[in-house]
Every structure is written in C-alpha cells, then in structure tokens.
Amino acid sequence: MEWFFLDIADSEKPSWRTLLSVFTNQNYMRFFVASLLSLIFLFLWSLLLLVPGIIKSFSYSQTFRLMRENPEMGALEAITESRKRMNGIKTELFILQLSFIVWLIVPIIVLITGIVMDSQAISATADILFFIVWAFIGPYFQTANAVFYIEQIRKADWEE
C-alpha cells in the first residue's frame, strides 16, 4: 500500500498491480524478512518501555519505501538506512501523524460515551464513525506520509 501512495505522491498514475507487486518471488522474502526484523526490533525496544518502542517505530518507518527505491538493498540494510535517515526528523513525522488525531476526536468521544453509558448502540455508532473517518482520511494519511518520504528522505539523496 505504501508503494501505491508513493506513486500518487510522485504524480504517477497508480495501478492496482502496484499493490500486488510486493508478492513477486524476488520481493516477497525481502519484505517478509524486513517486516519480521522490524517487529522483533520494535518488540525488544518496547521491552525497555513503551516510549523507546514508539521512537524506534518512527526510525524504521521508511524501510519499505527505501527497499522499493533500492531493489538491491537487503532487509537489515534498509532498516539501518531508515534509522540513519530519520535522525533529526522523527519529530516532524510524529507531528504530521499527530495532526490526523483531530479527525478521530468525535468517534473517540462517541466511543467513550457508549462505554460509560454501557450502550451497544452508541458503541456501534462509534465503530461506524471510525470506519467512515478512516475510509476518507486513511488515503490522505498515507499520501501525506509518502510526501514526507519524498520531501525528507529522497531530498537528502538529491542534496548529497
């Protein structure tokens, strides 16, 4: 999905085939290993406390985009490169992603109301609101993250 939205951010015409290209034989194992290693590293960092795990999740967030643009890059190398390139800009990505929480305020309030009042109908309404918000805001969120990659990570390549 990240590749699909990266195509959109690059002003290219995205294709549904982009979503399936990760499952080709040459890519699947690379991305599976990268996912597994990222998960293991995040779990280990989270054992220290929750905050180091969250910080490292921002450090590793560009791994798959880097692997797409560098097909020869291995999983561990991509994780390391993502960590290096995110030095000093993790806060910017955090603020970008935090700005999307505003869209979730109403569904969260409805959900809390449903829990406090012990009402199944209100809780179901909150579920529907969460679905509607993510259906419309999810693509915007993904595209904003792809633009962040282009402006912050890829720009560093051009400046070097």
N, C-alpha and C positions, 0 to 999 in steps of 0.2 A: 504494500500500500504506500509505503514511503516513496518508492520509485515513481508511482503513478502521480503523486502530488509534486514530486520533484520535476516531472515533465511539465506539469501545469505551471509551476513557478518559473521554469525555463522558457515559457511561452511556446512550448511544443504541443502538438496535438497528442494527448494521451490516448492510449489504447488499452482495452481490457486485456490484451496479451501481455502488457507490462505487468499486470497483477500476477500472471501465471509464469512469467519468465524465471522467477526465483526457483521454480520446481524443476528446472532442467537438471540433468545429471551433474554437470560441472558446477553448478551453483548450489544445489541443494545441500550438499555436505558442508561446503564452506559456511553457509548461513546457519545451518544447524549447529555446527561447532561454535560459531560466534555467539549464537543465542545461548547455548549451553554454558560456555565460558563466562559470558556476561552475567548469567543467572547465578553461577557459582560465586563469582567475584562479588556481586551485589549482596548475596546471602552472607558471605563472610564479612563484608564491611558492615552489614546490618547487625551482625552479632555484637559488634562493639557498642553500637547504639543506633537508633533509627536515623539520626541526622547524617552520620557519615555514609550510610547507605543511600540516602537521598542525594547527597552531594555527588557520590560516585555515579549514580544513575544519570546525572547531567553530564558527567565526564564521558560516559560511554555512549551517550545519546546519538552520536554521529557515526557510529561504527558501520551501520549498514549502508549509509549513503557513501561513505568513503570506499567501502568494498565494491559498490556499484561502479564508481568512477575509476577504480583501480582494480580491474579484474584479476591481476596477478597477486594482489595483497591477500595474505592469509588472515585467519580469524584473530589470532593473538596480535599480529602486527596492526590490524585495523583497530582493535581495542586500544592498543598503546598509542596509535596515532590520534585517535579520537580524544583520548585523555590529554595528550600534549596540546592539541589544537584548541581544546576547551579551556585551557589555563587562562584565567583572567576574564573569561566571558561567560562563565556559568551563571553569574548573577543576572546577566542580560537575558539569557534563556529562561531563567526562573521567573523574572518579571514578566516576560512575554507570556509564558504559560499561566502565570497567576492572574493575568488580566482576563482570562477566559472564565474565571470562577464567578465573575459578576453574572454571567448567564445562568449560573446554577443556583443563585440565591432563592428565586421563587420556588423551584422544585424542592430545595432543601427545607425551606420554611413549611411547605405543604407536607413534606415527609415527617418533619418533627411534630407538626400539628396532628397528623394521623397517628403517630406513636403515642403522643401524650393523651390524646382522646381515645386511644385504643379502637380506632375506626379503620376497618378494612377498606371501605370505600375511599376514604381520604388517602390512605396509603397507596391504593391502586391508582388514584388520580396522580399522585406524585410519580409513580412509575411511568405513567403515560407522559407526564411533563418532562421527565428525564429523557425518555425516548425522543420526544419531539425536539427538545433542545439539542441533543447530540446528533439527530438526523440533519439538522440545519447548521449547527455550529461545528460539528466534527470535521467536515471537509475544510471549513475556514481555518480551524485549528491546525489541521495537517498541512495546509498550504502555507500558513504563517511559519510553521516550523521549517518547511522546505526553503522558504525565502530567507529565514535566519541562516540556514546552512549556506545558501548561495552568497549572501552578503558577508558572513563572518568567516566561514571555513574556506570556501572556494576563493574568496577575495584574497586570503592570505597566500594562496598558491600564486596568484597573479602578481602580487607585490614582491614576491621573492625572486 
